[in-house]
Amino acid sequence: MTEAPTVLARDFALVGLALAVLLAPCLSGCVTEARANARAREAYFQGQKAAFDSLGGFGRGVSVIGPVEHPNVPWVEGLTLAQAIATANYTGRRNPKSITIVRQGEDIPISPVYLLTGHTVPLQPGDTIKIRE
């Protein structure tokens, strides 16, 4: 009769251990699909930036990171964001979801709607444009 409580306690302990093992990944920081995609996108941007840096493309022109055919755009006096995107030949299937100019390490978000309504955004040599679909 003393064996039954011991077996029952052991069974509860095994069930508790199994639940702990199954729930541990979620309790220790589940990553949502959106967060995982954001991390992957940022890693992609950093990889492209590193590749451009190694080629010496920064500083003399404007770099465009995202779905474009020509990621290096020569800078000329008066170059605007819309001109740089057109020169880079945007190849996305949809209108951009977000556009960010990185200037001297600072992110400057630009609304795609702002550009589509005819506003101009001047660029500076060495700017990096990040386009996200």
N, C-alpha and C positions, 0 to 999 in steps of 0.2 A: 504494500500500500504506500510505502514511502517512495517507491520508484515512480509512480504516476506524476506527482508534482515535479520531480526532477526532469522527467521527459518533457512535460509541458513547459517548464521554464526553458529547457534547451531549445524546444521548437520555437518559442517566442523569441529567443535570442537569435536564432537563425533567420527568422522572418525579419527581425529588426536589422540584422546585418545585411540581408539582401536588399531591403528598402534603402538603407544608407548607401550601398554601392550603386544602386540604380539612380538615386536622386542626387548623388554627389556632384556630377557634372553640372546640373542645373543650379544647384545651390551655390556652387563655387564660381558662378559667372557665366550664365548662358549668353551666347552672342546671337543677337537677332540677325536675320538675313540682311536687313538694311545696314546694320552696323558692319557686318562682314563685307558687304559690297563697298561700303565707304572706305574701309581699311584697304581693300584690294585696289580701289580706284586711287587712293592716295599713294600706295606703293607703286602703282603704275606711273603716276605723275612724277614721283621722286626718281624712278628709274629712267624715265625720259629726260628729266632735267640733268641727271648725272651723265647720261650719254651725250647730251648737247654740250655740257660743260667740258667733257673730255675732248670734244671736237673743236673746242674754242669758239662755238657759235654765239655765246653770250657776250654782250658788251658792244658788239659792232652792229647789231640789228635787233630785231624783235623775234622772240621764239614763241611758237604757238603749239601748245600741248593739247591734244584731243584729236578728233576725227578730221584730219586735214591731209592734203597731199604734199604740201610744202611747209614743213614746220619752221623753217628759217626764212624770215622776211627781212630784206634789207631795209634799214631805217633811212628815211629821207625827211628833210625838214617838212613839218606839217602833216606827217603820217597820222591817220586816225585809226581808231579801233576797227571801225567798219571796213576801212581800206585794207588793213592788215588781215582781217578774216577773209575778205574777198581774194586777196593776193595769195593767201595760204590755201585757198580753194577748199572751203568747208565741205566735207563729204558725208556728214551725218544724214540719217534718214528722216530726222525730225528737226524742228527748230531747236536751238540750244536751250537747255533747261537753266543753266547758269553759266555766267562768264565772270572770270576773276582775272584782274591784272595784278601781277606780283611785281612790285617796284621796290627795289632795295630791301627785300625781305618782308615788305608789308603787303598784305592782301587787300585789294580794293575791289569789292564786288560791284558788278555792273549788271543791271537788269536787261535781259535781251529785249524786253518790250521798250525800254528806254531807247535802245538803238533803232528799233523798228519804227519809232515815232519821229525819226529824223534828227535826233540829238547827236552831236559829235563829241567824241572823247579823244583828246590828243594823247599820243604816246610819246615816250622818251626812249632814247637808245638803251638797250639792255633790258627793256620790259619783257616779261613773260606773260603770255595770255593762256589761261586754262579754260577750255571749253568743255562743258559736260552736257551730254544729251539727256 
